[in-house]
Amino acid sequence: MKCPKTVLLILTLCLGKLSLAQTATITGVVLDEKNIPLADVNVSSDSKGTYTDKDGFYILQVISEQKTSITFSHIGHEPVVLRNLILSSNETFEFNPVLKEGMTQVDGVTVTASGEKRVEGITTIPPGVIRRIPGANAGVENVLKLLPGVTSNNELSTQYSVRGGNYDENLVYVNGIEVYRPFLIRSGQQEGLSFINPDMVQNLEFSPGGFQAEYGDKLSSVLDITYKKPTEFSIRADASLLGLSSTIETISEEKDLSTITGIRYRNNSLLVNSQQTKSNFNPTFADIQSFLNYRITKKVTLGILGSFSLNDYQNEPLTRQTNFGTLDDPKALLVYYQGRENNRFQTTQGAIMSSYKLNDHLNLNLTTSLYHTTEEEYSDVFASYELGTVDTDLSSDNAGGAIATRGIGSQFNRARNDLDALIFNISHKGTYAKNSRLLEWGATYSHEDIRDQLRESEFLDSLGFFVRPPRSEFQNNQPEDPFDGPIIPFDGVSAKNLIKTNRFSAFTQYSNRLEWRGHHIYYNLGIRAQHWTVSGKNVDKSAHTIVSPRGQFSIKPDWDLDMLFTLAGGLYQQPPMYRELRDQEGMVHTDVKAQKSVHTVLGNEYSFILWDRPFTLKSEAYYKKLNSVNPYTLEDVRIRYAAANNAKAYAYGAEIRMNGAFVPGTESWVSMGYLKTEENINDRGYISRPTDQRLNFGVLFQDYVPNIPNLKMYLNLVYNTGLPGGSPSYADPYNFQNRLRDYRRADLGISHIFVDANTTYPKNHWLHGFKELNIGFEIFNLFNNQNSITNTWVRDVDSKREYAVPNFMTSRVLNLKIGTRF
C-alpha cells in the first residue's frame, strides 16, 4: 500500500497549534484532627466542585497544564487551600488534607514547570498517552520504546532492551504483582498481546536503572503499573482491523467496592501478511483481566487481580523472496515452504492483596499470587531454497526475480516442545512513615515448578547431501568419499527437565527528606538479600545466597533555576530462572550463579517555562560493570543461554529527554541515547554484546488542526543504529561481528474526536449517550522502511561461503479504528 498524498497533506496541516483543555484528577480522603474521615466537605477548584462521601473520600477533575488552587472547606473547621498545583494531562494526584479547628491554614505545593519532581529516579507517563499513541503493538511497551535507553527493533514484539540488558533483565509489576512472560516464544509474531491492558492503567512508573531495594533482583529496569480504581460506571469499546477490546468499570453506591474488567482479542494477520514470507496465518490472541478493590473498613482494603490469556498461533508458510547484497552484486533468496507451525501458549495468573492501615504512620500489606503456563510448540516446516543473482533488466518478465542460481538446497525444521510452569509467591511489605522519614521492609517466598520437554531438530541439505554437525566425531570427506552412517540433525536438542526452585528474599530501606541551608535533600539507603535452592530429577541440588546494597541521593539546590541532581547505584544481582539454567543443548546446570552488575547513575532534571508552558529537560549518564555474566545468543526474541558464568562485560552511555507541552494541552517529547556494551568470554577479548545498540532516537508528538481542534494527530518516530547480526550455528561469534541495518520507523495516527470531556451534546442529540467517541486511522511504518531483526544464514554451493540474508519486518500498513465510552 502506498501512502496517499492527502495523508502527507494532513500531516503538514497538523503542525498548527491551538489551545484545548485537557483534564487531570485529584483524589484522596479528608480527615479531622482525630484522623476521622469528614463527610460533606466542600472541595472546589477554580471551575469545578464536589463533596466528600461518608468516608471522607473525594475525587475532582481539574484543568491540566496550568496552575490550579483547590479549597477544602467544612462547617466548624478552617479551610485548607492547596495553591499553585500543576498537573499533567490525565495525571492522578493524591492529597489527604487534615482540617483543624481554630486556625486558618494555607498549604502550598512546591511549584515546578511539570509538577512535583520524582527524586527516586522514576519516569511517569500519563495513561492517556499510552492509549492514544499509534503502533503496531500499541500499549505500554510501545511508548517505552520512545524513551532514551529503551530499544526494540521488532514492532511485533512487546519485549524491550534497557541500557544493554536483554529481555529477561526487566522487572514488570502490576499492582505489586510480578508479571512473567511465556518461556518458549521465539518470535515477536507469536506474542500477540502484552499482559498489560492499556485501558486499565491508572499509573505508570518506569526506572531504567539505579532503582531502589524494594524492587526485585534484576539487572536492568523496573516497570511498575497500577490498575484503575473506578470512580463511576462506564463501558469502553474499541475496534480496529487488528482486533477488539472492551473495558467495564463498576463502583458500588457506597463507593467501597469497585471492579474493572478488560477483554481483548487480537489478530496480527494484517501485519504478518505485510512481511516478506507469504503464509496462511490464523492466530488467535485473546485475554481477560479483572481487578477488584474492596474497602472492607476505613483501615482494611482487599484487592483481587485475575487474568487468563490464550495465544493460539497457527501458521502455514508458503513462499519467500528476499533481495539483498549490494548495487554491484545484488542477490536473491527464493524459498518454497511445505508444512505448518501450530503453537499454543495458555497462561493464568491470580493474586489476592490485602492492606491494613494500622494508623497514620504504619501500613502493612500481604500478597499471594499464582502463575501457571502451559506452552506447546509443534512445527514441521520443509523449506527448499534457491540462492542466485537478481534480474536487473527492467524489460524482463522476471525483473527483480532470481536468476543464475548458485545454490539449491533444503532445510527441515521439526519441534515438539512442551512446557508446564507453576510459580507461587507470597510476600509481605510494610511501611512506617513519620514526618519526612520513611522505613520500608518486605519478605517474599517463591516456589517455581518447571516441567519441560524439548525435542527440536534441524536438517540441512544445502550441499547435495545431509550436512552433519561440525564436530570431531562426525568428520568425513564427503562428497569425495562416501560416508555410511545414520542421518544426524545439523542442530538438535532432546531433553526432559523437571526442575524446582525455592527462593527466599527480603529487603529493607530507609528514606529521608531534609533541608540544609535552603537546599532540599533526599536520600535512600537499602539492602536486598536472596537465598535460593535448585533441585530436580537427574541434577545436583545446589544453593546460593546473594546480598545487594543500593542507595540514592538527590539534591534540589536553592537556586533560581529549578534543578534536581541525582546520584544512584549499588550492586544489582540477577539469580537465574529456569531459562538461564538451560544450555543450548537443553541440559540444566544448577550451579549457575547470579549475574552481577555494579551500577552507577548520575542525573539532572531541569524544569522551565517556555512559551508560557511547562517543559522538563532530563539527562542521565550511567556505567555498569558486570561479572559472572551468562553469555547468550539472541534470535528474534528467543534467548539461548550458555548456562555458564564464563564472561564479564560492561555497559556505559548517556541519555537526554526533553518533554512538555510543545502544543498546549498535550505532552510530547524528544529523546536521544548513546550506549556501548561489550563482553569478554573466557578471556578471549571484548566483543559487542547482542544488545549493543549504539544510538537511539525517539520522538513522540501530538498536535491538532487549527480551527478543527477535534482533529488530532499522534506521531512517533524511532531511529536505532544496527544491532550485531549474530552468527551461524556452531560458528565462533568472535568471527562474526557484522551488524544489521539501522532501524527506522514512523507510525502516524489521525483521529477525529466527536465526544469527550470537552465536547458534549444535549439530550435530544444522537451523540448524547456517549462519553467518548472517536474514529480514525493509523499508518504503520509510514515511510515503508525495510527493517530487519535477524539474519538467515545460507550456504553457497560453489564457494561454501555463508551469506547473511536479512529477515525483514513489516512494511507499510493501514489500520482503521473506532473507540467509544458510555
N, C-alpha and C positions, 0 to 999 in steps of 0.2 A: 504494500500500500504506500503510495506517495503522499507526502504532506501537502494538502491543498494550499494555494496561495492565500486564501481567505483566513486560514488559521494563523499564518505569519502576520497578516494584517491585524488580526485581533490581538496577537501578542504585542505588536507595536502600540496599538491604541491603549493597551492595558497599562502602559507605563505612566499614564496620568495619575494624579493624586487628588483625592477628595476625602475629607474627614467623615468618618462613620463610626458611631459609638458602638463599642463592644463592652461586655459586662464581665465582672468578677464577683466572687461570693465571699462574704464574711459570715462566720458562724461561731457558735460557742454556747456557753452556759453562764448566766448572770447569777451571782451569789451575793448574800448579805455578809455582814461582819462575822456571823457564826457559821459561815460556809454552808448556809441553807439556800437552795435554789429559790429565786424570786420569780413569781408568776406575774404576768401583765405588766412587765417593764416595757416602756416605750423605747424602741430602737429606731432611730431616724438618721438618714443621711441628708445630703443637700437636695435630693429629689425624691427619695422613697422612704417608706417607713414600715415597721411591723411591730409585733408584740411577742414577748416570750410566752411559752406554754406553761402548764402547771409545774413542769420540771425545770423551769428556767431556761429552756432551750430556745434558740432563735436562729434564723437564717435570713440574710438580707443580700439582695443583689445591688451592686453599685457600678458606676461607670469606671471602666478600667483606663489605665494610662494617664490619669490625671489626679491631682490632689483632691482627697475626699475627707470630710470630717464626719464622724459618727458620734451621736449623742445617745447616752443611756440615761433615762430618767424614770423615777418612780415616786409616788406619793410617800412622804416621810423619809426620803433619802435624798442626799445631794447627788446631782448628776455627775456622770463621768463622760468626758469628751475625749475622743480619740482623734487627734488632729493630724493633718498632712500625711495621710496614708495614700500611697501609690501602689496599686496592684496591677499585675499583668493581665492580659486578656485570658479569661477562663480560669484564673487562679482562684484557689480556695484558701482563705486566711482565717485561722482560728484565734479568737480573742475571748478570754473569760474574765470580765471585769468584776470587781467587788464593790458594791455600793455601800457607803458608810453614812452614818448619821452625824449631823452637827458640823460638817465642814465641806467646803467646796473643793472638788478635785478636778484637775485637768491633766489627763495622761497624754503624753506625746509619743509617737513612734518616730524613731530616727529616720529622717527622710533621705533617701538616695535616689538616684535617677531611675533605678529599676526596683525600688522597694528594698526590703531588708536583705543584706548580704548573707550568703551561706559561708560561715567561717570554716565549716567542716570539709570544704573542697568538693561540694556536691553541686552538680548541674541539674536544674529543674527545667522541665519543658511543659508548657500548658497542654492539657489534653486536647483542646480544640485544634492545635497544630497537628497533633498525631492523626486525628480523624480526617483532616482536610488535605494534607499533602499527598499528591499522587505518587504512585509507584507500582511496579509490577507485583510486589508483595507488600501492599500498603499496611501500615501499622506502626508499632513502636520501633521495631528494628529498622524500618525504612527511614525514620527520622534520625536514629542514632548514627546511621552511616554518613550523615551530613555533618557530624561533629568532628573536630580535629582529633586525630589519633585513632579513630574508628574506621576500619576499612572492610570492604567486601567487594569482590569482583563478580558476584553471582546474584543477579536480580531475582532468580527463582528461589533463593535461599534466605532464611531468616537468621542465619548464623553470621557472626562478625568477629573480626580480629581487632584487638586493642593493644596498641603500643608494642607490636611484635609478638604478642601471645597468640596461641591458637584457639580454636573454638571451644575446647574443653576447659579453658582457663578463666571463664567468665561466670560469675555468680548471678543468678536471677531469682528474685523473691517476689511473690505475690501475697500481700497481706502477711508478711513474715514467714511464708511457707516457701522453702526452696523448690524450684522447678527443675525437673530433669528432662533431658531430651532423649528420643529413641536412640538405641545403640547402633543398629545395623544400617541406618540410612546412609547411602553412599553418594547420592546426587541431589542437587537442590530441587529438581523437579519431582522428587519423591516426597518432599517435606509437606507440601500442602499448606497447612495453617500453623501459624505461631500459637503457642499456648496462650499468649496474652491477647485478650479480646479488647481492641482499642475502644469500643463503645462502652466498656465497663470501667475504664480507667478514670480515676479521680486525681491521682497524683503520681508523678514520675520523677524519680531521683536517680542520677547516674554519676558514678565516680570512675574515672579511667585509671586510677592508681593512687596509692598512698592512703587508702581507706582505713577506717578505724577497726579496732579489735573486735567490735561487736559483730562484724561480718565474718563469714566463714573463711576456710583455708583454701583460697585460690590465688593465682599469681597475678591476674591482670585487672579485672574490673568488677564492679557491682552495679546491677540494675535492680532498683527497689521500687516495686509497683504497689500502689494502694488502690483497691477497687472502691467504687462509689458506695456511699450510704444515702439512698434516695431520700428526697425531701417532699416528693409528690408522686402521684401515679402518672405514668406515661408509657407509651409504646412507641418504639422506634423501629423502622424497617428500611432496609437498603437493598437495592438490586442493581446488578451490572452484568455485563457479558461474562464476567469471571465468577459470579456466584450470588448468593443471597445471604442476608443476615437479619436478625430481629433481636431486639432487646426489650425486656419488660421490667419496669421499675414499679414497686409497690411499697406502700407505707400504711401502717395501721392508723386508726383515728386518734389513738393516744400517742402516736409517734414513737412508740417504744419498740416496734418490730418493723423492719424493712427488708426487702429482698430485691435483688437484681439478677436477672437470668438472661443469658445470651445464647442464641442458637445460630450457627453458621454453616454454610455449605459453599464449597469452592470447587471449580473445575478449571484446570490450567490448560485445557486444550487450545485456547486462543493463543497462549504464549508459546507452548511447546510446538505447535504446528508452524510457528514462525522460525524455528531453528532449521539447521542445515539437514538434519535427519528427518525424512518424511516417515510417518508412522501412523498406525491406527492406535489412538491414545484414548483410554477410557478410565480416567481416575475418579475416585470418589473420596473427597476430603470433607469430613463433617465433624462438628463437635458441639457440645452443650456444656455450659458452665453456669453455676449458680452460687451466689454469695448471700447468706442470711445473717443479719445482725439483730440481736435481741438484747435490749436493755432490761435485764431482769429487775434490778433495783438501781438506785442512784449510784451505787458503788460497783455493781457487778454487771458485766456485759458478756454476751456469748456470741461467737461468730462461727459459722459453718460454711466451708468452701468445698464445692464438689465439681468435678469435671469428668467428661468422657469424650474421647476423640477416636476417630476411625480414619485411617489412611489406607484405602484400597487402591493400589497402583497397578494398573494393567496396561501394558504397552506392547505393541507388535511392530517393531521397526521394519521398514520396507527398503528404502534406498537412502544414500547419502552421497553428495558430491562436495568436496572441499577443494577450492583453488588456493594455492599458496605458493611460496617461493618469492622470486624477485622479478622485476620487469624484464631483465635479460634472460632469466631462466625460470619461467613460470611452470608450475607443476600442478597436477590434479590428482586427487584420490577419489576413486569411484567405488562405492561399496554397495553390495546387494545382500539383503538380510533374509534369513528364514528363522522362524521360532518366535518366542514371546517371553516377556517378563511378567510375573504375577507376584507382587509383593504386598504384604498386608501388615500394618502396624496399628495395634489397638492399645490404647493407654487409658487407665483410670486412676484418678487421684482424689483423695478426700482428706479433709482436715477439720479439726474442731479446735477453736481458740477461745480461751476464757481469760477475762481481765478483771482484776479485783483492785479497786482504788481504795486502799485502806484509809488514807487520809490525804490531805493536800500534798504531802511530801512523798508518800510511798505508794508505788503501783506494782502489782505482781501479775505475771502472765504465765499461763500454762497452755502449751500447744502440742497436739499429737496429729500426725499425718501418716498416710499410707499411699504409696505409689506402686502401681502394677502395670507392667507392659508385656505383651506377647507380640513377638515380631517374627514374620515369616518372609524369607527372601528366596523365591523359587524362580529360576530362569534357565532357559535353553535357547541360546542365540547362536546361529551359524552365520558367519559373515564371509563373503567372497569379495576380494578387492582387486582393483587394478591401479597401478601407480604409473603415471605417464606424464607427458607434457600437455600443455593447454593449447588448443587450436585457437590461434590469434587472428585467423583470417575472417574478417567480418562478413565477407561474402559467402562463407561456407555455411552449409546447413548445420554443421556441428560446431559453430562458433562458441567458444567457451567450454567445449567438451574436452574429454581426454583422448589423446592420440599418441602414437608411438609408445605403446605400453612397454614399460621396462620391468615390471614386476607383476606377477599374478600369483595370488595365494589365498589362503583361507584361515579362518580363526574360529574356534568353537569354544564358547564360554558356558559353563554349567554351574549352577549354585543350588544347594539345598540346605539353607541355613535356618535354624530355629533358635530363638532366644526367649526365655521366660525370666523376668526380673521382678523381684519384690523388694521394696525399700520401705522400712518402717522408721519413723522418727518420733521421739518425744523430747520436748525441751521446756525449760523454764527460763524466764527472763524477769528481771526486776530492776526498778529504777527508784532512786531516792534523791529528790531534788529539794534543796533549801537555799533560798536566796539565789545566788548565781552559781552555786555548786551543784554538780550532778554526779552521782555514783551509779554505775550500771554494772550488772553482772548477769551471767547466764550459764546454763549447763545443758548438754544435749547427749542423748544416746541414740545411735543409729544402727540398724541391722540391715545388711544387704544380702539377699539370697539370689544368686545368679545361676541359671541353668542354660548352658549354651552348647549348641551342636553346630559345628562348621564343616561343610563339605563343598569345597569350591575347586574348580579345575579349569585350566585354560590350555587348549591345544593349538599349536601353530603349525601351519603347513605353508610357510612363505618361501621355501627353497625347493619345493617339489617333493618334500618328504617331511614327516613329523619332526619338529625340532625338539631335541631333548634338553633338559636344563644344563647350563654350562658349569657342571660340577665334575670333579675329578673322576668320580665313579661312572660317569656317562661319557667319557672321552672316546672318540672314534674318528675315523677318517672318511665319513660319508661326504659326498656320494661316490668317491673313488672306490672305496672298499665297502661292500655290503655289510650291513650290521644286523644281526639277528638278536631279537630280544623283545620284551613286552613294550607296548606303547605307554610312554610315561608323559604325563602332562608337563608342559613347559613351566607352568606355575600352578601349584596345587596345595590345598590346605585340607586336612582332615583331622578334626579334633573334637573331643567331647569334654566339657569342663563343668564341674559342679563346685562352685566357689561360694563361701560365706565369709562376710566381713562384719566385725563388730567394732564400732567406734564410740569412744567417749571423748567429748570435747567440752571445754569450758573457757570462759573469758571474764575479765573484769576490767573496767576502765573508769577513769576519773576525769571530769571536765570542770573547768572553772573559767569564769569571765571576771575581769577586774579592770580597774582604771589606774593608770600610772602617769602622772604629770600630764593629764589630759588625753593620753593615748589609751585607746581601748584594746585590751589584750585578751586573747582566748588561747587556752591550751588543753590538750587531751593526751593522757598517758594511759596505755592499756597493754594487756598481755593476753595471749591465747595459748592454749595447750591442747594437744590431742594425742590419745593413745588408741591404737587400733591393732587388731589381730586378723590375720587372713588364714583360712583353712579350707580344706576341700578334699575331694576324692583324688588320690594318687598325687598329691602335692604335699610339700613340707609346710607345717604350720609355722608362721612367723609373727613376731610382734614388734611394733615400732612406737616411738614416742617423739614428739616434737614440741618445742616451745617457741613462740613468736612474739617478741615485744614490738610495739608500734607506738608512734607518737605524732602529734600535730601541734603546730604553733602558728597563731595568726595575730597580726597587729594592724590596727586601723589608726594611723597617726593623726594627731591633732593638727591637720593641715587644711588649708582652704580647698585643696584638691581632694576629692572623695576617692581615696585609695585604700585598698586592703592588700597586705602582703602575707603570704602563707608559706610555711615550710612543713613538709610531711615526709614520713618514711618509716622504715623499720625492716624487720625480717619477715618475709612472706613465704610460706611453705605450702606445697600442694601434695597432700597424701594421695597416692594413686587409687583411682577407682578401677573397676574391672577392665575397662578397655586399655588402660595404661599397663596392666599386668600381663596382657596377652601380646605375644610377639607376632611377627609376620607369618609364622607358620602355625599359629593357633595355640601354641603352648603357653601355659601360665607360669609366671615366675613370681612367687610370693615374696622373694627377697628384695623386690624393687622398693627403693626408698622414696621419700618425699623429695620433689624438686624444690630447690631453694632459690630465693631471689632477695637480695638486699636492694631496697627500692628507696630512692630519694627524689622528691618533687619540690620544686621551687616555683611559686606562682605569684601573680599580681592581678588584681581586679580594679579597674578604673571606671567609675561611673561619672557620666557628664550629661549635660543638656545641650542638644544640638537641634536647631530649627524648632525650639520650644518643645522638644520631645526627648524622652529618656533613651540613653544609649549606654552600653557597657562594653568595655574592651578587656578581654581576659586572656592572659598569656601564661604559659607554663613551660618549664624545662625539666627534664627528668633523666635519670640514669638508673639502669637495672643491671646488677651483676648477678649472674645465675650460675649455680653449681649443682652437681648431681642431676644434670639435665638428662631427660629421657628422649633421645632423638626420635623423629617421626618423619613419615612421608605424607604428603597431602595430595589427594586426587579428588577434584571437585570438593565435596565436603567430607569425604572419608579420610579419617586419620588412622594410620597404621604405625604403631609404636615399635621401637626396638626392644622394649621391656628391659632396658638396662640403663643404669645411671653412669654412662660412659662418656659424657660430654660436659663441657662448660660453655657458657655463652654470655653475651652482653647485649644490651639494647640502650640506645640513648636517642634523644630527639627534643624538638621544641615545637610548640603549638601556639596558635593565636586565633581568637574568635571575636568578632565584633557583632553584637546583636542589639536590636532595638526597633523602634517604630520608624523605619525608613519611610513608611506610609502611615499616617495617623490611624490609630485603632488596630494596627496589625503588628505582628512580630516577624522580622526577617533577620537573617544573619549571613555572614561570610566567614569561612574558616579555612585555615591552612595549617598543615603539619609536615614536619620532616622527621624521618625515622631511619635509623640504621641498626640492624641486628644481625649478628653472626654467631656461629657456633664452632667449637673445636672438638671433633670426635676422635677419641683415642689419641689425642695429642698429635694429630696429623696436620694441624694448622687450621686457621679460621676460614670458613666459607659462609656464604649467605644462608640464613635460615629460610624455610619455605614461606615465611610471612614477612620477608624483608621488602616491604613496600615503602620505597624511599620518600616519595612525595605524595600527599593527598590534598585535594582542594574541594571544598563543598560550598554550595550556595543554596539557601532557602529564601525564596522571595514571594511575597504576597502583595497583590495590588487589586485595583478595581477601576472600571472605565469611568472617566469623567462624565457627569450628568446621568450615568446609569450605575449608581453605586452598588446595586444588587447584582451586577455582572462582575464576577470576581475571577481572578487568575491566581493559580498556585504553580510555582515553578521550582524544581530542584535540579541542580547541576552537580555532577561529580566528575572529578578527574583524578585518577590514580596512576602513578608510574607502574611499569610492569613488574609482576612477581617473578621469582625464579620458575623456570618451566619444568622442573623435575627431570627425571632420568628414566630410561627403560628398566625393565625388570632385570635384576642381577647386575646392573651396571653400577660403577663406582660414582656416587654423586659428586665426588671431587673432580671428575672429568666432565661433568655436565652442569655448567654454571650459566647457560643461556637464560634469557628472560622472555616472558610473554610480552605481547604488545601492550601499550598503555591502555588503560580502561577509561573510556569517555562516554558519558551518558547524560541525557537530559530528558526529564519527564515533565509534561505540561498538563495542567488541569484547568478547565474553564467551566464555571458553574453559574447558573442564574438562581438567585435566592428569591423565591416567591413569598415565603413566610419565614420569619424568625422573630426574635425578641423585639426587634425594632420595627417590624412590618407586620401589622395585624389588620384584620378585616371585620366589618360589622356582622351581626348575627345572620342577616339575610343573604350574605355573600357565600358562595360555594366553598371558599377557602377558609371560612371562619373556624371550621373544626380542626384545622391543622395548627400545631405549634411550630412546626418546621416543614418546609417543602422546598427542595432544590433539585434541579435537573441539570445535567452537564455531560461533558465528555472528557476523556483523557487520551493523550498521545504518549505512549511509552517509547523510549529511545527516539526522540523527536528527530534527530539528525541521522538516524539509521546507521550508527557506528557499528563496525564489526568488532565485538569484544570477545576475547577467549578466556576460558577458565583453566583449561589444562591442555596437554598435548597428547595425541595418539602417535605412538612410535611405529613406523612402518619400515620394513627392510627392503632394500633394493637388491634384486636377484643378481645383478651384474657386479656391482661394486661392494656388495654386502653392507653398504652403509645404511644406517638407520636415520630416517627423516622424522623430524618433529612436526606433525600435522596438527594445527590448532583446532580445538573444539570450540566453535563459535557459539555465542549465546544468542538471545532473541534479537530479532530485527524490529523495525518499526511496527507498532500495533496500535489500533484504535479501540478504545473501550468506552461504552456508553453507560451512564449510571443515573440513578434516581434515589433520593433519600427523603424520608418523611418521619415526622414525630407527631403523635397525637396526645 
